[in-house]
Amino acid sequence: MKRIALALTVAMVLAALGSGGAAADPVNSKKAESFYLTCENGLEFTVVATGGNPGHVVDSTGNFIPASDTVIATDPVTGEILLSETHAVKGKQVGLHNDLITCTTEVGTFFVPELGQEATVVFTFEGFLTPQGR
């Protein structure tokens, strides 16, 4: 039961940051979702994505392609972890381990009926930037 509401959130973010072909000008798309990513290597950038397309890095010609994601839901008052799940993104990721970076975005705090309470949802993505070597 807990997983149903968070699965919807996971599906939304993964659809937005999927690994399909590049979209033409995703910023102006009606289906565009934007995420501010803070990465462990000090990089910070905004990604705009549409379902099934990689995350376009705003103000650049590059993309952020996720290889895996972790969703963590915590109690906003106590900080207790209510749910933590990691998912591998489908697709061929061979030879990319040297280029992988870890980035985080907070989706927000909202009431999750299956948990019976509010939860703060944070996603951590491990992925790479294109063109590679950026």
C-alpha positions in Angstrom: 0.0 0.0 0.0 2.8 2.4 0.9 4.4 2.0 -2.4 1.4 2.9 -4.5 1.5 6.6 -3.9 5.3 6.8 -4.1 5.2 4.6 -7.2 3.1 7.3 -8.9 5.7 9.9 -8.0 8.6 7.6 -9.1 6.8 7.0 -12.4 6.3 10.8 -13.0 9.9 11.6 -12.4 11.3 8.6 -14.3 9.0 9.4 -17.2 10.2 12.9 -17.2 13.9 11.9 -17.0 13.6 8.8 -19.2 16.3 7.7 -21.6 14.7 8.1 -25.0 15.8 10.4 -27.9 16.3 14.1 -27.5 13.3 16.4 -27.6 13.2 19.6 -29.6 13.0 22.5 -27.3 11.5 20.7 -24.2 11.3 24.0 -22.2 8.3 25.1 -24.2 6.5 21.8 -24.2 3.1 21.5 -22.4 4.4 18.2 -20.9 7.7 19.7 -19.6 8.7 19.1 -16.0 11.7 20.9 -14.5 13.9 19.7 -11.7 16.8 21.5 -10.0 19.6 19.1 -9.5 22.4 19.5 -6.9 25.3 17.1 -7.6 28.0 15.7 -5.3 30.7 17.1 -7.5 29.5 20.7 -6.9 27.5 21.0 -10.2 24.0 22.5 -9.9 21.7 22.8 -12.9 18.1 22.7 -14.0 16.9 19.9 -16.1 13.7 20.1 -18.2 12.3 16.8 -19.4 9.2 15.5 -21.2 8.0 11.9 -20.9 10.3 9.4 -22.5 13.1 11.9 -23.2 16.4 12.6 -21.4 16.6 15.6 -19.1 17.7 18.7 -21.2 20.1 20.8 -19.2 18.8 24.4 -19.3 21.1 27.0 -20.9 23.2 24.3 -22.6 23.0 21.8 -25.5 23.5 18.8 -23.1 21.3 16.3 -21.4 21.3 14.4 -18.1 20.7 10.7 -18.6 19.9 8.8 -15.4 21.3 5.2 -14.9 19.5 4.7 -11.6 17.4 6.5 -9.1 16.6 6.3 -5.4 13.4 7.6 -3.9 13.4 8.4 -0.1 10.2 9.5 1.7 10.8 10.9 5.2 8.6 12.2 8.0 9.0 16.0 7.7 8.8 16.4 11.5 11.0 13.6 12.8 13.2 12.9 9.7 12.3 9.1 10.1 12.7 7.3 6.8 9.2 6.0 5.8 10.3 4.4 2.4 13.5 4.0 0.5 13.7 2.3 -2.9 16.4 2.2 -5.6 15.6 1.5 -9.3 17.8 0.8 -12.3 16.8 2.7 -15.4 16.5 0.4 -18.5 19.0 0.7 -21.3 22.5 0.0 -22.1 24.8 1.7 -19.6 28.1 -0.2 -20.5 31.3 1.8 -20.1 29.8 4.8 -18.4 30.8 4.1 -14.8 33.7 6.6 -15.0 31.3 9.4 -16.1 28.6 8.8 -13.6 27.6 11.6 -11.2 25.1 11.6 -8.3 22.5 14.4 -8.2 19.6 15.1 -5.9 16.3 16.9 -6.1 13.5 17.4 -3.6 10.1 16.7 -5.1 8.2 18.2 -2.2 6.2 17.5 1.0 2.7 16.2 0.5 0.1 14.0 2.2 0.4 10.3 1.1 -2.8 8.5 1.9 -1.1 5.0 1.9 1.4 6.2 4.5 -1.4 8.0 6.4 0.7 11.1 6.8 2.7 13.8 5.0 6.1 12.8 3.6 9.0 14.7 2.1 10.1 13.0 -1.1 13.7 13.3 -2.4 15.1 11.6 -5.5 18.8 10.9 -6.0 19.8 10.1 -9.5 23.1 8.5 -10.7 23.6 9.4 -14.3 25.8 11.1 -16.8 25.9 14.3 -18.8 26.0 14.4 -22.6 28.0 15.1 -24.5 30.2 12.8 -22.4 33.2 14.3 -20.6 31.4 17.6 -19.7 
